[in-house]
Structures are given as structure tokens and as C-alpha cells.
Amino acid sequence: MAIGGIGLFEDVMPEDYLELSNGVIVKNLSELVDALGKMDKNDFELHVTKSRNDFAEWILEAYNDEKLTRKLLGAIDKEKNLRILKDVVKNTESKKVNRINMPKNKKSILKNLEGIDGGM
């Protein structure tokens, strides 16, 4: 979960949707990964240059995730941006799978911890 914000796979508020140069509207990280994978080079270069990264800015503004934002700011090519985002998706999904397969007592302990400190 993002620091003090919503989870990276939850839809952001409508006023925080990201409108891409090709007209695609992005509501969450999964949709950004899909859109980025389909995006052509010219559209990508309208969003990412040496001096700015619209995707990093959106993640910071919409999700308040500074760590992911810093990673993306260092990536100026499409493949690296996509790899970083896919890694986040993959790592988050593997954590979900691990939690699903946990014995019940560990799940309840984690649930209690999440309630105490707002998540892990």
C-alpha cells in the first residue's frame, strides 16, 4: 500500500485519472502497465523526457508513492518504465498469493497488524 494513500491497484479518484496523449484514460497502476505496453514511441516521448516523467508524477500525486516515483524518474525509455512497473505488479501479486496460502492463524495476525499500523 502506498504511504498514507490508497493501494496501487485501486482506482484513483476521477479527478486524478491520467489522460494519455493517445486518449486512453488510466485509473490505476494495472491500467498504466497495459497502456504503456501498447503505447507507441511517439506517444511515450510526449510523456517522458530527460526533464520529466508524467507517469512518475501521476504516481506521486495519485498514490503518494515516493519510492516508485524515484525509480521511474530515473527511467527515460519505455522499456525501463515498463519493466519497473511490471516488477511492482509482479511483486505485489506474489505477496497476495503468499498471503492466500498462509495458515489461518497467520492471516488473522496479519489482519490485526494491518489494523494497528495501517498496513505493511
ZATI-672768 format. One line per 5 residues: number of its first residue (from 0); for each residue x, y, z of C-alpha. Coordinates in nm, 3 decimals, decimal comma, always signed. Each point is the difference from the previous one (the first is absolute). Layout:
REM ZATI-672768
NUM = X/Y/Z ~ ...
END
This chain:
REM ZATI-672768
0 = +0,000/+0,000/+0,000 ~ +0,120/+0,347/-0,076 ~ +0,112/+0,214/+0,290 ~ -0,309/+0,168/+0,141 ~ -0,198/-0,063/-0,316
5 = -0,197/-0,260/-0,186 ~ +0,143/-0,325/-0,129 ~ +0,177/+0,008/-0,335 ~ -0,260/-0,226/-0,159 ~ -0,301/+0,196/+0,114
10 = -0,160/+0,254/-0,232 ~ +0,091/+0,357/+0,081 ~ -0,267/+0,266/+0,038 ~ -0,143/+0,116/-0,336 ~ +0,169/+0,339/+0,033
15 = +0,334/-0,185/+0,021 ~ -0,043/-0,212/-0,314 ~ +0,296/+0,024/-0,238 ~ -0,090/+0,090/-0,357 ~ +0,266/-0,117/-0,241
20 = +0,091/+0,175/-0,323 ~ -0,169/-0,279/-0,199 ~ -0,332/+0,061/+0,180 ~ +0,019/-0,299/+0,236 ~ -0,119/+0,069/+0,355
25 = +0,197/-0,174/+0,276 ~ -0,169/-0,064/+0,335 ~ +0,252/-0,226/+0,176 ~ +0,347/-0,153/-0,026 ~ -0,115/-0,311/-0,188
30 = -0,161/+0,217/-0,265 ~ +0,320/+0,206/-0,026 ~ +0,203/-0,316/-0,063 ~ -0,244/-0,110/-0,272 ~ -0,007/+0,344/-0,163
35 = +0,376/+0,037/+0,011 ~ +0,046/-0,341/-0,160 ~ -0,223/+0,102/-0,293 ~ +0,134/+0,355/-0,029 ~ +0,208/+0,091/-0,304
40 = +0,334/+0,177/+0,029 ~ -0,130/+0,342/-0,105 ~ -0,274/+0,001/+0,263 ~ +0,243/-0,123/+0,265 ~ +0,241/+0,283/-0,078
45 = -0,278/+0,253/+0,058 ~ -0,024/-0,128/+0,360 ~ +0,363/-0,076/+0,085 ~ +0,307/+0,213/-0,069 ~ +0,331/+0,057/+0,175
50 = -0,160/+0,278/+0,202 ~ -0,340/-0,155/+0,084 ~ -0,193/-0,323/+0,039 ~ -0,378/+0,039/+0,000 ~ -0,046/-0,355/+0,131
55 = +0,225/+0,062/+0,300 ~ -0,177/+0,329/+0,072 ~ -0,341/-0,169/-0,021 ~ +0,105/-0,278/+0,238 ~ +0,127/+0,255/+0,249
60 = -0,310/+0,219/-0,025 ~ -0,261/-0,277/-0,014 ~ +0,160/-0,264/+0,226 ~ +0,260/+0,192/+0,201 ~ +0,252/-0,276/-0,072
65 = +0,339/+0,171/+0,021 ~ +0,206/-0,316/-0,043 ~ -0,162/-0,096/-0,331 ~ +0,011/+0,362/-0,115 ~ +0,377/+0,015/+0,057
70 = +0,051/-0,321/-0,197 ~ -0,198/+0,132/-0,295 ~ +0,172/+0,337/+0,000 ~ +0,324/-0,181/-0,079 ~ -0,153/-0,173/-0,303
75 = -0,024/+0,189/-0,327 ~ -0,074/-0,284/-0,240 ~ -0,326/-0,189/-0,041 ~ +0,147/-0,342/+0,069 ~ +0,151/+0,103/+0,333
80 = -0,322/+0,174/+0,112 ~ -0,199/-0,307/-0,095 ~ +0,245/-0,236/+0,173 ~ -0,014/+0,201/+0,324 ~ -0,381/+0,005/-0,002
85 = -0,028/-0,370/-0,089 ~ +0,238/-0,086/+0,286 ~ -0,226/+0,185/+0,243 ~ -0,303/-0,188/-0,135 ~ +0,182/-0,335/+0,014
90 = +0,133/+0,054/+0,353 ~ -0,337/+0,115/+0,128 ~ -0,180/-0,294/-0,160 ~ +0,249/-0,249/+0,147 ~ -0,058/+0,151/+0,346
95 = -0,375/-0,045/-0,049 ~ +0,052/-0,365/-0,096 ~ +0,220/-0,058/+0,305 ~ -0,266/+0,151/+0,226 ~ -0,272/-0,216/-0,155
100 = +0,199/-0,316/+0,072 ~ +0,077/+0,095/+0,360 ~ -0,143/-0,200/+0,287 ~ -0,309/+0,168/+0,151 ~ +0,173/+0,104/+0,323
105 = +0,268/+0,192/-0,193 ~ -0,267/+0,172/-0,210 ~ -0,181/+0,118/+0,312 ~ +0,328/+0,124/+0,152 ~ +0,075/+0,198/-0,317
110 = -0,352/+0,138/-0,004 ~ +0,041/+0,120/+0,358 ~ +0,337/+0,158/-0,079 ~ -0,146/+0,181/-0,301 ~ -0,269/+0,144/+0,224
115 = +0,259/+0,123/+0,248 ~ +0,255/+0,160/-0,228 ~ -0,203/+0,072/-0,313 ~ +0,159/-0,275/-0,212 ~ +0,333/-0,150/-0,076
END
